[in-house]
Amino acid sequence: MRFLDLLRFAAGALRGHRLRTGLSVAGVAVGIAAVVALTALGEGARRYVVDQFVALGSNLLIVLPGKVETTGAAPFGGVTHDLTIDDFRAVERLPRVRRAAPLVVATDTVHFQDRGRAVPVLGTTAAFAAVRQLAVASGEFLPPRDLDEGGNEIVLGMKVADELFRGANPLGQVVRVGSWRFRVVGVLAPRGRSLTFDIDDDVFVSVRTAMRVFNRSTLFRILVDVRSHPEMQATKHDVEALLRERHRADDVTVITQDALLAAFSKILDALTMALVGIASVSLAVAGVGIMNVMLVSVTERRAEIGLLKAVGAQDGQVLAAFLAEAVLLALGGGVAGVALGAGAVRAFVSFYPSFPASPPLWAVGAALGLSLAVGAAFGVWPARRATRLDPVEALAGR
Amino acid sequence: MIRLDDVWRIFTVGDAEVHALKGVTLAIERGEHVALVGPSGSGKSTLLHILGCLDRPTRGRYTLEGREVGALSEAERSLIRRNRIGFVFQFFHLLARLPALGNVELPMLFAGVTAEERRERAARTLAAVGLSHRAHHRPDQLSGGERQRVAIARAVVMEPAVLLADEPTGNLDRAAASEVMELLEGMNARGLTLVVVTHDPAIAARARRVVRLSDGEIQGSGVRGPGSGHDTTPTGTRTTVPDPRLGGG
């Protein structure tokens, strides 16, 4: 028997029972749609987090004071030596470091005329924009300048600019932080998501000015942009060695993006697999549905099976014909399910546009493969029952 | 061409043994037209199933065209059914979802004949049974007589050596029955061996030879003289031994 003839024969039998065929296809479709949609959401969650890290800068090392053994969570703990501007200068000069930025953070209210908004004020240098890959919507970022000079320039996050200036052009305007006056030189392009800070709701001033305004002598963080990704570990060791020598103690923590990213990635992969596992349950239910339908079909079509045997169909051919029906049912459900799942994900994304969910290609392939396997696995038993029928009894139609 | 030597068919139902055939010995020559008659449960259907390789003798030898087929594997027997044997049933057994042409194509489908050749041969065979104009009608759009003619076309499309018909007119009115029998006799006249199971004396009377079964045994086998109109076989006693798998009749 030719393969195409086999498929046509099986499809013809399925067309004979449209309602039953439709229902079992729908059963598989729901299972496959669940697999596709849930993997899309799981993958979306993973990509969302990865994007957050990329937004931080993919070659980023973060140096913070204090020693904590754990990586993978934001460390905090007892400070023995603070990070200083001189530490920063030393780090910046390391050979594998492309650029570095110091960071001082305080929260204060920024005033423009009678409006005020309490926001994180970040003291840093011009390099910060490059290290954190920030884009400027208008004006420019903090001007490059010697570390010891202060300067009264301020750069606003998009949200701060919107709230304070209500659509007016902030460039060149003067805002106040406490009793200090700053001239707005730039507004950042909207960034939205970032793990640590909402960049849109921050303002930036030069590091020396921030230390003076907030009466700080030490740095909150040093951000290091490593020359190339493969040198991350080496650079991390360089930084640790340098600061150990300078502090005469092992009292800073250097965390890499990769460590955090790997930890999150692992968690989210587990999440995705859990979701797929849940979806697979519905697929198994659909498989049992197919088995049920095929068993009913075999019982109903005893006379047909008897006839096929009488006209010389071999057992293998009867088996193949019924197995083909089961596989076609499942595959039909698989195709419908992928469409349904993709549609559901699109609908979800239209409600939550910032969530980057789309069914990954491997999931679509796996879903179709899975439906094929379900059809074959759950179709074998009914098909074997068909081949085992005694043709004499089958033809008697009882 | 067909030889049965002391063929027994014994069914086991629970602890009891039912003897459906008791030592049947029978020879049918190429091109014969034989009627198997007998009351319900006399074993004539069981005999036909054994002749058609749908069932195996419990004991005894069945030789078809010189091959002992009772001992062959199931795969080989299905090849014999495909290539050497045609079946016609009382209830037609057409697939309702396929048109007449598709039903006639069915045996060729499993034989792996190409689509074009299938179509061509099925159309030719349908023409031979006078149903070219109904080729694209489904069974439910055909009359009983037409359905049985489609079934006959399906039975002969593989050009078998023997055609086995189980009550082929049992579900037809007199006119349709006569048409169907004329068709079968025409094929028999061109050399096809024909074995008809019937309990209709009028149908049996058309056969060259009548084999009468009763209680699983051949009661008599007579060759009817042409035009005599009378069966020379003694009438068997009425006993009922149903094929227990069929639950009666």
Boltz contact constraints between the chains, C-beta under 6 A:
constraints:
  - contact:
      token1: [A, 1]
      token2: [B, 110]
      max_distance: 6.0
  - contact:
      token1: [A, 1]
      token2: [B, 112]
      max_distance: 6.0
  - contact:
      token1: [A, 2]
      token2: [B, 112]
      max_distance: 6.0
  - contact:
      token1: [A, 5]
      token2: [B, 109]
      max_distance: 6.0
  - contact:
      token1: [A, 12]
      token2: [B, 97]
      max_distance: 6.0
  - contact:
      token1: [A, 16]
      token2: [B, 97]
      max_distance: 6.0
  - contact:
      token1: [A, 303]
      token2: [B, 93]
      max_distance: 6.0
  - contact:
      token1: [A, 307]
      token2: [B, 93]
      max_distance: 6.0
  - contact:
      token1: [A, 310]
      token2: [B, 87]
      max_distance: 6.0
  - contact:
      token1: [A, 311]
      token2: [B, 106]
      max_distance: 6.0
  - contact:
      token1: [A, 311]
      token2: [B, 107]
      max_distance: 6.0
  - contact:
      token1: [A, 312]
      token2: [B, 78]
      max_distance: 6.0
  - contact:
      token1: [A, 312]
      token2: [B, 81]
      max_distance: 6.0
  - contact:
      token1: [A, 312]
      token2: [B, 82]
      max_distance: 6.0
  - contact:
      token1: [A, 312]
      token2: [B, 107]
      max_distance: 6.0
  - contact:
      token1: [A, 312]
      token2: [B, 110]
      max_distance: 6.0
  - contact:
      token1: [A, 313]
      token2: [B, 110]
      max_distance: 6.0
  - contact:
      token1: [A, 314]
      token2: [B, 75]
      max_distance: 6.0
  - contact:
      token1: [A, 314]
      token2: [B, 78]
      max_distance: 6.0
  - contact:
      token1: [A, 317]
      token2: [B, 110]
      max_distance: 6.0
  - contact:
      token1: [A, 391]
      token2: [B, 54]
      max_distance: 6.0
  - contact:
      token1: [A, 392]
      token2: [B, 49]
      max_distance: 6.0
  - contact:
      token1: [A, 392]
      token2: [B, 54]
      max_distance: 6.0
  - contact:
      token1: [A, 392]
      token2: [B, 55]
      max_distance: 6.0
  - contact:
      token1: [A, 393]
      token2: [B, 245]
      max_distance: 6.0
  - contact:
      token1: [A, 396]
      token2: [B, 246]
      max_distance: 6.0
